[in-house]
């Protein structure tokens, strides 16, 4: 039996989100641009070219694009991937110089993290916590507890262990920590959002604690980009979405399936596939933000690369208990984003310093 109450919420938590996706895909106002070009920041200073940079999650998406960009600038890059023989690793080997070193790392495996920790004994300038995981799109009540645990293991604990392990090198260099994260609540992404929000708070804490050491910590909170990252909230091809939906329905207790209805789960997956069609394919705004966080003399505390983020920032900051469904109806939020808020902007990016 399908409960109509669940489906009745979809106009505000569903169709309106499609209009948000269109908003996020629209160009930024010209007045919000400032020229960062290669993302090296406005201030010129003595950039530590000799020290390497560590980037986990380089199989595809933001990590791969950033690794290629930093390699093109002349940096030594330690790029970790899940599969050293996969297409992402092969693309990096094909397109990058010999300065780039590929490392295998699964953030859920401590032995992989330890291997990466011993790969740069001579020093390290920057760490980019880019890896992210999510394998379900559903209400929190419908999401298995295992999904919450896996998201925390990869998105929070894995990044925490890697960061802590590299801190001696980063402290010695007075280097940088840049983390791709999220800090806003979105329907149907509770497990992913909670793990990323915990990561954001952790990085804010590191920022205060590491200030005496000269280590600068920045958060990258992107809009909706088509990253193609397996397990990311932005990557779920139609066939995969269908499989995930079928698995979710099969595992749901009978009472929950009756309360929500299979039609509701089907509609959530259908809308997610629609959102994918309007995701931004050009990742340069995020790459430039990450690069700025690593190399600018005075990097921003938070970067908000993406389009149409201002209204959501205003709602979250000044109306924190405003019903999210109402915010969605304004076309101001897309639930499958990393996060979006903004005050100042570079080309395709917004930043708070």
Protein Blocks (a to p, Z undefined) as FASTA:
>chain_A
ZZfklmmmmmmmmmmmmmmmmmmmpccdfklgcceknonojbdcdddfkbccddehilgm
jllmmmmmmmmnopacddddfblmbmklmmmmmmmcfkbccddddfklmklmmmmmmmmm
nbcfbdcdfbccdfbdcdfklpcfklmmmmmmmmmmmmmmmmmmmmmmmmmnopaddddd
dfbdcehilmmmmmmmmmmmmmmmmmmmmmmnopacdddddddddehpghiakbccfklm
mmmmmmmmmmpcfklmmmnopklmmmmmmmmmmmmmmpcfblklmmmmmmmmmmmmbdcf
bdcedehklmmmmmmmmmmmgcfklmmmnopacfkbfbdcdfbdcehiacdZZ
